[in-house]
Amino acid sequence: MCIAKDTIYINTRKLDNEVEIQIYENGNGFSEELLEKPFSGVVVGTKEGNGIGLSIVKKVIDTHEGSISLGNEEGKGAKYRLLP
């Protein structure tokens, strides 16, 4: 499970004809289990969650011919990179 402690950072930059969106948070980052198959809809992050949130986001991004990647930023927590 990925939970920000108190801050979420959002950066944007123009890349040729695209806009890259990077989202960072200062929490504990993603588990290794989630990073193995982040968009499968199988991995559940919380007891209350159903585990399909990231797979829905991936489907929307793919529909718009974009891309999304996840990772952990050393000392900063989780990192999302979107090219919508």
Biopython code that builds the backbone (N, CA, C, O; Angstrom):
import numpy as np
from Bio.PDB.StructureBuilder import StructureBuilder

atoms = [
    (1, "MET", "N", (0.835, -1.169, 0.000)),
    (1, "MET", "CA", (0.000, 0.000, 0.000)),
    (1, "MET", "C", (0.884, 1.238, 0.000)),
    (1, "MET", "O", (1.951, 1.248, 0.615)),
    (2, "CYS", "N", (0.449, 2.255, -0.674)),
    (2, "CYS", "CA", (1.211, 3.477, -0.836)),
    (2, "CYS", "C", (0.421, 4.635, -0.226)),
    (2, "CYS", "O", (-0.657, 4.982, -0.708)),
    (3, "ILE", "N", (0.964, 5.229, 0.837)),
    (3, "ILE", "CA", (0.272, 6.331, 1.494)),
    (3, "ILE", "C", (1.246, 7.482, 1.689)),
    (3, "ILE", "O", (2.317, 7.299, 2.269)),
    (4, "ALA", "N", (0.883, 8.662, 1.211)),
    (4, "ALA", "CA", (1.716, 9.846, 1.419)),
    (4, "ALA", "C", (1.686, 10.219, 2.894)),
    (4, "ALA", "O", (0.644, 10.139, 3.546)),
    (5, "LYS", "N", (2.852, 10.633, 3.417)),
    (5, "LYS", "CA", (2.886, 11.098, 4.808)),
    (5, "LYS", "C", (2.124, 12.412, 4.937)),
    (5, "LYS", "O", (1.204, 12.528, 5.746)),
    (6, "ASP", "N", (2.515, 13.400, 4.135)),
    (6, "ASP", "CA", (1.832, 14.693, 4.208)),
    (6, "ASP", "C", (1.953, 15.533, 2.937)),
    (6, "ASP", "O", (1.362, 16.610, 2.861)),
    (7, "THR", "N", (2.701, 15.068, 1.946)),
    (7, "THR", "CA", (2.929, 15.895, 0.771)),
    (7, "THR", "C", (2.877, 15.069, -0.512)),
    (7, "THR", "O", (3.411, 13.961, -0.572)),
    (8, "ILE", "N", (2.228, 15.621, -1.534)),
    (8, "ILE", "CA", (2.213, 15.043, -2.870)),
    (8, "ILE", "C", (2.733, 16.116, -3.816)),
    (8, "ILE", "O", (2.246, 17.247, -3.805)),
    (9, "TYR", "N", (3.718, 15.766, -4.633)),
    (9, "TYR", "CA", (4.318, 16.701, -5.583)),
    (9, "TYR", "C", (3.835, 16.341, -6.987)),
    (9, "TYR", "O", (3.794, 15.163, -7.343)),
    (10, "ILE", "N", (3.470, 17.341, -7.783)),
    (10, "ILE", "CA", (3.069, 17.124, -9.162)),
    (10, "ILE", "C", (3.910, 18.038, -10.044)),
    (10, "ILE", "O", (3.886, 19.258, -9.886)),
    (11, "ASN", "N", (4.647, 17.445, -10.966)),
    (11, "ASN", "CA", (5.479, 18.187, -11.917)),
    (11, "ASN", "C", (4.989, 17.909, -13.327)),
    (11, "ASN", "O", (4.578, 16.792, -13.641)),
    (12, "THR", "N", (5.031, 18.915, -14.165)),
    (12, "THR", "CA", (4.708, 18.732, -15.577)),
    (12, "THR", "C", (5.829, 19.337, -16.412)),
    (12, "THR", "O", (6.492, 20.286, -15.994)),
    (13, "ARG", "N", (6.029, 18.772, -17.596)),
    (13, "ARG", "CA", (6.975, 19.363, -18.536)),
    (13, "ARG", "C", (6.572, 18.960, -19.951)),
    (13, "ARG", "O", (5.999, 17.895, -20.183)),
    (14, "LYS", "N", (6.892, 19.849, -20.881)),
    (14, "LYS", "CA", (6.562, 19.626, -22.281)),
    (14, "LYS", "C", (7.696, 18.845, -22.940)),
    (14, "LYS", "O", (8.866, 19.209, -22.823)),
    (15, "LEU", "N", (7.337, 17.778, -23.627)),
    (15, "LEU", "CA", (8.276, 16.953, -24.380)),
    (15, "LEU", "C", (7.800, 16.907, -25.825)),
    (15, "LEU", "O", (6.866, 16.169, -26.140)),
    (16, "ASP", "N", (8.414, 17.670, -26.699)),
    (16, "ASP", "CA", (7.981, 17.765, -28.096)),
    (16, "ASP", "C", (6.483, 18.073, -28.145)),
    (16, "ASP", "O", (6.069, 19.172, -27.777)),
    (17, "ASN", "N", (5.672, 17.122, -28.592)),
    (17, "ASN", "CA", (4.228, 17.342, -28.698)),
    (17, "ASN", "C", (3.444, 16.673, -27.568)),
    (17, "ASN", "O", (2.234, 16.480, -27.680)),
    (18, "GLU", "N", (4.129, 16.323, -26.487)),
    (18, "GLU", "CA", (3.483, 15.658, -25.366)),
    (18, "GLU", "C", (3.749, 16.436, -24.080)),
    (18, "GLU", "O", (4.645, 17.278, -24.013)),
    (19, "VAL", "N", (2.958, 16.134, -23.080)),
    (19, "VAL", "CA", (3.185, 16.676, -21.747)),
    (19, "VAL", "C", (3.401, 15.498, -20.809)),
    (19, "VAL", "O", (2.569, 14.595, -20.726)),
    (20, "GLU", "N", (4.520, 15.517, -20.111)),
    (20, "GLU", "CA", (4.812, 14.479, -19.128)),
    (20, "GLU", "C", (4.332, 14.959, -17.768)),
    (20, "GLU", "O", (4.580, 16.100, -17.380)),
    (21, "ILE", "N", (3.644, 14.082, -17.047)),
    (21, "ILE", "CA", (3.177, 14.384, -15.698)),
    (21, "ILE", "C", (3.874, 13.414, -14.753)),
    (21, "ILE", "O", (3.802, 12.198, -14.932)),
    (22, "GLN", "N", (4.551, 13.963, -13.744)),
    (22, "GLN", "CA", (5.204, 13.141, -12.726)),
    (22, "GLN", "C", (4.575, 13.466, -11.379)),
    (22, "GLN", "O", (4.426, 14.630, -11.009)),
    (23, "ILE", "N", (4.214, 12.421, -10.660)),
    (23, "ILE", "CA", (3.610, 12.580, -9.341)),
    (23, "ILE", "C", (4.475, 11.814, -8.344)),
    (23, "ILE", "O", (4.740, 10.626, -8.528)),
    (24, "TYR", "N", (4.908, 12.494, -7.299)),
    (24, "TYR", "CA", (5.708, 11.891, -6.234)),
    (24, "TYR", "C", (4.989, 12.120, -4.920)),
    (24, "TYR", "O", (4.205, 13.060, -4.787)),
    (25, "GLU", "N", (5.253, 11.268, -3.959)),
    (25, "GLU", "CA", (4.745, 11.474, -2.609)),
    (25, "GLU", "C", (5.824, 11.086, -1.620)),
    (25, "GLU", "O", (6.769, 10.381, -1.976)),
    (26, "ASN", "N", (5.696, 11.528, -0.404)),
    (26, "ASN", "CA", (6.743, 11.290, 0.584)),
    (26, "ASN", "C", (6.381, 10.182, 1.572)),
    (26, "ASN", "O", (6.757, 10.239, 2.742)),
    (27, "GLY", "N", (5.659, 9.190, 1.100)),
    (27, "GLY", "CA", (5.265, 8.069, 1.952)),
    (27, "GLY", "C", (6.232, 6.909, 1.871)),
    (27, "GLY", "O", (7.424, 7.094, 1.625)),
    (28, "ASN", "N", (5.714, 5.717, 2.078)),
    (28, "ASN", "CA", (6.537, 4.515, 2.120)),
    (28, "ASN", "C", (6.762, 3.874, 0.754)),
    (28, "ASN", "O", (7.503, 2.896, 0.663)),
    (29, "GLY", "N", (6.154, 4.386, -0.299)),
    (29, "GLY", "CA", (6.348, 3.833, -1.642)),
    (29, "GLY", "C", (5.511, 2.593, -1.879)),
    (29, "GLY", "O", (4.715, 2.183, -1.034)),
    (30, "PHE", "N", (5.710, 2.003, -3.054)),
    (30, "PHE", "CA", (4.990, 0.795, -3.445)),
    (30, "PHE", "C", (5.714, -0.442, -2.941)),
    (30, "PHE", "O", (6.941, -0.454, -2.838)),
    (31, "SER", "N", (4.954, -1.482, -2.626)),
    (31, "SER", "CA", (5.559, -2.760, -2.240)),
    (31, "SER", "C", (6.157, -3.418, -3.487)),
    (31, "SER", "O", (5.736, -3.135, -4.609)),
    (32, "GLU", "N", (7.123, -4.280, -3.284)),
    (32, "GLU", "CA", (7.728, -5.021, -4.405)),
    (32, "GLU", "C", (6.674, -5.886, -5.092)),
    (32, "GLU", "O", (6.707, -6.053, -6.311)),
    (33, "GLU", "N", (5.746, -6.433, -4.319)),
    (33, "GLU", "CA", (4.666, -7.261, -4.885)),
    (33, "GLU", "C", (3.821, -6.458, -5.869)),
    (33, "GLU", "O", (3.496, -6.944, -6.953)),
    (34, "LEU", "N", (3.467, -5.243, -5.499)),
    (34, "LEU", "CA", (2.658, -4.407, -6.386)),
    (34, "LEU", "C", (3.445, -4.020, -7.630)),
    (34, "LEU", "O", (2.887, -4.010, -8.727)),
    (35, "LEU", "N", (4.726, -3.702, -7.487)),
    (35, "LEU", "CA", (5.527, -3.282, -8.630)),
    (35, "LEU", "C", (5.757, -4.399, -9.647)),
    (35, "LEU", "O", (6.053, -4.124, -10.810)),
    (36, "GLU", "N", (5.623, -5.661, -9.218)),
    (36, "GLU", "CA", (5.775, -6.785, -10.150)),
    (36, "GLU", "C", (4.637, -6.813, -11.168)),
    (36, "GLU", "O", (4.871, -7.094, -12.344)),
    (37, "LYS", "N", (3.418, -6.529, -10.737)),
    (37, "LYS", "CA", (2.237, -6.530, -11.619)),
    (37, "LYS", "C", (1.303, -5.393, -11.207)),
    (37, "LYS", "O", (0.209, -5.639, -10.699)),
    (38, "PRO", "N", (1.737, -4.143, -11.427)),
    (38, "PRO", "CA", (0.965, -3.016, -10.876)),
    (38, "PRO", "C", (-0.412, -2.808, -11.486)),
    (38, "PRO", "O", (-1.276, -2.211, -10.843)),
    (39, "PHE", "N", (-0.643, -3.280, -12.700)),
    (39, "PHE", "CA", (-1.909, -2.999, -13.376)),
    (39, "PHE", "C", (-2.773, -4.240, -13.548)),
    (39, "PHE", "O", (-3.720, -4.228, -14.334)),
    (40, "SER", "N", (-2.460, -5.304, -12.827)),
    (40, "SER", "CA", (-3.176, -6.570, -13.005)),
    (40, "SER", "C", (-4.569, -6.563, -12.378)),
    (40, "SER", "O", (-5.440, -7.320, -12.806)),
    (41, "GLY", "N", (-4.786, -5.725, -11.378)),
    (41, "GLY", "CA", (-6.072, -5.738, -10.678)),
    (41, "GLY", "C", (-6.167, -6.853, -9.670)),
    (41, "GLY", "O", (-7.212, -7.041, -9.048)),
    (42, "VAL", "N", (-5.085, -7.602, -9.497)),
    (42, "VAL", "CA", (-5.076, -8.737, -8.582)),
    (42, "VAL", "C", (-4.486, -8.352, -7.228)),
    (42, "VAL", "O", (-4.965, -8.811, -6.191)),
    (43, "VAL", "N", (-3.465, -7.526, -7.230)),
    (43, "VAL", "CA", (-2.791, -7.144, -5.991)),
    (43, "VAL", "C", (-3.651, -6.137, -5.245)),
    (43, "VAL", "O", (-4.065, -5.126, -5.811)),
    (44, "VAL", "N", (-3.917, -6.414, -3.980)),
    (44, "VAL", "CA", (-4.750, -5.546, -3.157)),
    (44, "VAL", "C", (-3.862, -4.801, -2.173)),
    (44, "VAL", "O", (-3.051, -5.405, -1.469)),
    (45, "GLY", "N", (-4.023, -3.484, -2.130)),
    (45, "GLY", "CA", (-3.179, -2.664, -1.273)),
    (45, "GLY", "C", (-3.704, -2.505, 0.138)),
    (45, "GLY", "O", (-2.905, -2.355, 1.063)),
    (46, "THR", "N", (-5.006, -2.533, 0.345)),
    (46, "THR", "CA", (-5.578, -2.340, 1.671)),
    (46, "THR", "C", (-6.673, -3.373, 1.908)),
    (46, "THR", "O", (-7.155, -4.014, 0.974)),
    (47, "LYS", "N", (-7.050, -3.520, 3.154)),
    (47, "LYS", "CA", (-8.143, -4.442, 3.468)),
    (47, "LYS", "C", (-9.462, -3.963, 2.879)),
    (47, "LYS", "O", (-10.306, -4.771, 2.492)),
    (48, "GLU", "N", (-9.638, -2.642, 2.814)),
    (48, "GLU", "CA", (-10.881, -2.095, 2.283)),
    (48, "GLU", "C", (-10.881, -2.007, 0.765)),
    (48, "GLU", "O", (-11.951, -1.947, 0.159)),
    (49, "GLY", "N", (-9.707, -1.997, 0.130)),
    (49, "GLY", "CA", (-9.608, -1.805, -1.322)),
    (49, "GLY", "C", (-9.922, -3.066, -2.096)),
    (49, "GLY", "O", (-9.896, -4.175, -1.561)),
    (50, "ASN", "N", (-10.225, -2.868, -3.382)),
    (50, "ASN", "CA", (-10.507, -4.023, -4.219)),
    (50, "ASN", "C", (-9.395, -4.284, -5.222)),
    (50, "ASN", "O", (-9.463, -5.266, -5.961)),
    (51, "GLY", "N", (-8.369, -3.434, -5.270)),
    (51, "GLY", "CA", (-7.204, -3.692, -6.100)),
    (51, "GLY", "C", (-7.359, -3.397, -7.575)),
    (51, "GLY", "O", (-6.480, -3.758, -8.357)),
    (52, "ILE", "N", (-8.448, -2.749, -7.993)),
    (52, "ILE", "CA", (-8.630, -2.521, -9.423)),
    (52, "ILE", "C", (-8.346, -1.082, -9.856)),
    (52, "ILE", "O", (-8.398, -0.785, -11.049)),
    (53, "GLY", "N", (-8.049, -0.190, -8.922)),
    (53, "GLY", "CA", (-7.848, 1.218, -9.238)),
    (53, "GLY", "C", (-6.784, 1.471, -10.283)),
    (53, "GLY", "O", (-7.037, 2.183, -11.255)),
    (54, "LEU", "N", (-5.592, 0.904, -10.108)),
    (54, "LEU", "CA", (-4.515, 1.120, -11.070)),
    (54, "LEU", "C", (-4.814, 0.485, -12.416)),
    (54, "LEU", "O", (-4.403, 1.018, -13.447)),
    (55, "SER", "N", (-5.516, -0.637, -12.436)),
    (55, "SER", "CA", (-5.850, -1.260, -13.722)),
    (55, "SER", "C", (-6.843, -0.397, -14.492)),
    (55, "SER", "O", (-6.802, -0.368, -15.722)),
    (56, "ILE", "N", (-7.727, 0.303, -13.800)),
    (56, "ILE", "CA", (-8.667, 1.211, -14.463)),
    (56, "ILE", "C", (-7.917, 2.420, -15.021)),
    (56, "ILE", "O", (-8.165, 2.839, -16.152)),
    (57, "VAL", "N", (-7.004, 2.976, -14.232)),
    (57, "VAL", "CA", (-6.194, 4.102, -14.701)),
    (57, "VAL", "C", (-5.415, 3.704, -15.945)),
    (57, "VAL", "O", (-5.360, 4.464, -16.912)),
    (58, "LYS", "N", (-4.809, 2.511, -15.929)),
    (58, "LYS", "CA", (-4.038, 2.020, -17.077)),
    (58, "LYS", "C", (-4.916, 1.905, -18.317)),
    (58, "LYS", "O", (-4.496, 2.275, -19.413)),
    (59, "LYS", "N", (-6.117, 1.400, -18.153)),
    (59, "LYS", "CA", (-7.045, 1.239, -19.279)),
    (59, "LYS", "C", (-7.400, 2.598, -19.884)),
    (59, "LYS", "O", (-7.438, 2.736, -21.106)),
    (60, "VAL", "N", (-7.660, 3.600, -19.044)),
    (60, "VAL", "CA", (-7.993, 4.942, -19.527)),
    (60, "VAL", "C", (-6.800, 5.550, -20.272)),
    (60, "VAL", "O", (-6.965, 6.114, -21.354)),
    (61, "ILE", "N", (-5.607, 5.436, -19.696)),
    (61, "ILE", "CA", (-4.393, 5.973, -20.328)),
    (61, "ILE", "C", (-4.157, 5.268, -21.666)),
    (61, "ILE", "O", (-3.854, 5.927, -22.660)),
    (62, "ASP", "N", (-4.291, 3.943, -21.707)),
    (62, "ASP", "CA", (-4.104, 3.193, -22.958)),
    (62, "ASP", "C", (-5.120, 3.608, -24.023)),
    (62, "ASP", "O", (-4.777, 3.711, -25.201)),
    (63, "THR", "N", (-6.358, 3.845, -23.617)),
    (63, "THR", "CA", (-7.400, 4.263, -24.553)),
    (63, "THR", "C", (-7.025, 5.566, -25.248)),
    (63, "THR", "O", (-7.385, 5.790, -26.404)),
    (64, "HIS", "N", (-6.304, 6.418, -24.537)),
    (64, "HIS", "CA", (-5.864, 7.696, -25.093)),
    (64, "HIS", "C", (-4.449, 7.619, -25.669)),
    (64, "HIS", "O", (-3.809, 8.640, -25.917)),
    (65, "GLU", "N", (-3.974, 6.385, -25.875)),
    (65, "GLU", "CA", (-2.657, 6.118, -26.459)),
    (65, "GLU", "C", (-1.522, 6.771, -25.671)),
    (65, "GLU", "O", (-0.544, 7.252, -26.244)),
    (66, "GLY", "N", (-1.672, 6.776, -24.352)),
    (66, "GLY", "CA", (-0.641, 7.306, -23.473)),
    (66, "GLY", "C", (0.107, 6.184, -22.787)),
    (66, "GLY", "O", (-0.029, 5.017, -23.155)),
    (67, "SER", "N", (0.896, 6.539, -21.790)),
    (67, "SER", "CA", (1.608, 5.517, -21.023)),
    (67, "SER", "C", (1.685, 5.943, -19.564)),
    (67, "SER", "O", (1.624, 7.129, -19.242)),
    (68, "ILE", "N", (1.819, 4.955, -18.693)),
    (68, "ILE", "CA", (1.967, 5.190, -17.263)),
    (68, "ILE", "C", (2.992, 4.213, -16.735)),
    (68, "ILE", "O", (3.026, 3.053, -17.146)),
    (69, "SER", "N", (3.827, 4.682, -15.822)),
    (69, "SER", "CA", (4.773, 3.785, -15.153)),
    (69, "SER", "C", (4.819, 4.153, -13.673)),
    (69, "SER", "O", (4.550, 5.291, -13.287)),
    (70, "LEU", "N", (5.164, 3.169, -12.866)),
    (70, "LEU", "CA", (5.233, 3.340, -11.416)),
    (70, "LEU", "C", (6.608, 2.950, -10.921)),
    (70, "LEU", "O", (7.306, 2.158, -11.554)),
    (71, "GLY", "N", (6.988, 3.499, -9.808)),
    (71, "GLY", "CA", (8.245, 3.122, -9.187)),
    (71, "GLY", "C", (8.350, 3.762, -7.825)),
    (71, "GLY", "O", (7.407, 4.387, -7.340)),
    (72, "ASN", "N", (9.493, 3.603, -7.221)),
    (72, "ASN", "CA", (9.786, 4.234, -5.946)),
    (72, "ASN", "C", (10.971, 5.164, -6.127)),
    (72, "ASN", "O", (11.976, 4.789, -6.731)),
    (73, "GLU", "N", (10.858, 6.359, -5.612)),
    (73, "GLU", "CA", (11.938, 7.340, -5.668)),
    (73, "GLU", "C", (12.687, 7.257, -4.348)),
    (73, "GLU", "O", (12.091, 7.436, -3.285)),
    (74, "GLU", "N", (13.969, 6.992, -4.402)),
    (74, "GLU", "CA", (14.786, 6.825, -3.200)),
    (74, "GLU", "C", (14.582, 7.994, -2.234)),
    (74, "GLU", "O", (14.818, 9.150, -2.586)),
    (75, "GLY", "N", (14.148, 7.685, -1.032)),
    (75, "GLY", "CA", (13.961, 8.688, 0.000)),
    (75, "GLY", "C", (12.746, 9.577, -0.169)),
    (75, "GLY", "O", (12.534, 10.479, 0.641)),
    (76, "LYS", "N", (11.932, 9.347, -1.209)),
    (76, "LYS", "CA", (10.777, 10.211, -1.455)),
    (76, "LYS", "C", (9.456, 9.456, -1.465)),
    (76, "LYS", "O", (8.411, 10.083, -1.297)),
    (77, "GLY", "N", (9.453, 8.167, -1.650)),
    (77, "GLY", "CA", (8.201, 7.424, -1.716)),
    (77, "GLY", "C", (7.847, 7.025, -3.136)),
    (77, "GLY", "O", (8.723, 6.855, -3.984)),
    (78, "ALA", "N", (6.550, 6.876, -3.385)),
    (78, "ALA", "CA", (6.059, 6.394, -4.681)),
    (78, "ALA", "C", (6.207, 7.446, -5.757)),
    (78, "ALA", "O", (6.204, 8.648, -5.493)),
    (79, "LYS", "N", (6.338, 6.950, -6.995)),
    (79, "LYS", "CA", (6.487, 7.826, -8.150)),
    (79, "LYS", "C", (5.605, 7.298, -9.286)),
    (79, "LYS", "O", (5.633, 6.107, -9.598)),
    (80, "TYR", "N", (4.833, 8.181, -9.895)),
    (80, "TYR", "CA", (4.014, 7.865, -11.056)),
    (80, "TYR", "C", (4.520, 8.739, -12.212)),
    (80, "TYR", "O", (4.856, 9.906, -12.006)),
    (81, "ARG", "N", (4.574, 8.185, -13.407)),
    (81, "ARG", "CA", (4.948, 8.971, -14.589)),
    (81, "ARG", "C", (3.903, 8.702, -15.653)),
    (81, "ARG", "O", (3.683, 7.555, -16.042)),
    (82, "LEU", "N", (3.256, 9.767, -16.125)),
    (82, "LEU", "CA", (2.202, 9.646, -17.135)),
    (82, "LEU", "C", (2.542, 10.463, -18.360)),
    (82, "LEU", "O", (3.019, 11.593, -18.263)),
    (83, "LEU", "N", (2.290, 9.879, -19.504)),
    (83, "LEU", "CA", (2.335, 10.583, -20.781)),
    (83, "LEU", "C", (0.951, 10.402, -21.390)),
    (83, "LEU", "O", (0.721, 9.451, -22.136)),
    (84, "PRO", "N", (0.027, 11.310, -21.076)),
    (84, "PRO", "CA", (-1.353, 11.153, -21.550)),
    (84, "PRO", "C", (-1.487, 11.444, -23.035)),
    (84, "PRO", "O", (-2.584, 11.356, -23.585)),
]
sb = StructureBuilder()
sb.init_structure("model")
sb.init_model(0)
sb.init_chain("A")
sb.init_seg("    ")
for serial, (resi, resn, name, xyz) in enumerate(atoms, 1):
    if name == "N":
        sb.init_residue(resn, " ", resi, " ")
    sb.init_atom(name, np.array(xyz, "f"), 0.0, 1.0, " ", f" {name:<3s}", serial, name[0])
structure = sb.get_structure()
